Amino acid sequence: MLTEQENGEFICDKTEARIIIGKLKVKDIKAEIILNGIANNEMGLEPFISQDIYFLDPITNNGFYMYDDRGCYVWSDKAEKINHIYKIRNN
């Protein structure tokens, strides 16, 4: 994990972690429950999910990560693939 220091430099923090990668059909992902659980963690509500969960699509090379109830990261190998999300959701 990279942590930005007050002087603008980044340092690499190492954390022991267990990573689980699973392959699921989109219809089997209960995204609303997962995203509510992530948002609830920061708010102190239950049920909550405190683990980091990344959604990756190997076909489109897109990714999604919700860090808390305030926002998320969306990325792709090509900006034009996700530019429409930026235009719709930037506000």
N, C-alpha and C positions, 0 to 999 in steps of 0.2 A: 504494500500500500504506500502511495506517495503522500506525504504530508507537507503542505506549504508552510514555511517558516515566516516570521514577521518581515524578514528582509527580502522575501520573494523567492528565495531558494527552496528547492524541494529536497527532502531526504526520504530515503526508502526505509520504511518500517517493516520488519518481518514479523509475521504472526503465524503460529502453528494453526493449521486449519484442516478440516476434513471437507473434501469436495465430492459432491455426488452429481453425476451427470446422468440425466434420464432422457429417453426419447419417448415422446407422447404424441398421440393424435390431437390436433387442436380441439376437436369436439370433447376430448376427455379432460381438458384443462379447465378447472373451475377458477378462471381468472378473477372474477368478481370477489370471490371469497378470499383468494390470495391477496389481492390488492387491498381489500378492506382490512385484512390482518396486518399488513405492512403499515397502513395508515394508523391503525389502532395502537400499534406499538409505541409510537411517539406520543400519542395522546393519553396513554395509560388506560386504554379501554381493552376489553376482552371480547372475543378471542383475539390474540395478537400473534404476529410472526416476527421474531427477532433476527432470524437468519437473512442473509443476503440471497435474493433469488433473481437470477438473470434468465430472460427468455431469449433464446437464440434460434434463428431460422437459417439452417444451412443451405436452403434452396435460394433464398433471396439475399443472404448475407446481411440481414438486419438483426438488430439486437435491441432489447428494452430492459431497463433496470429502474425500478421505483425505489428511491432511497427513503422517503417518508411521505407524510400526508401533504407536503408542500410541493413535491415535484418528482421528476424522473429524468433519466437520460435515454435518448433514442439515438442509435447510430447505424451506419451502413457503410459498405465499401464504396458507395458512390452517393454524393450529396443529393443528386437529383431524385434518387429513390425515396427520400424522406422529406424533401423540400416542402411538399404539400402539408405535411404535419406541422412544420414550423409556421407556415402561413396561417393555418387554421387555429393553432393552439398557442401562438406566441403571447397573446394577451393574457 
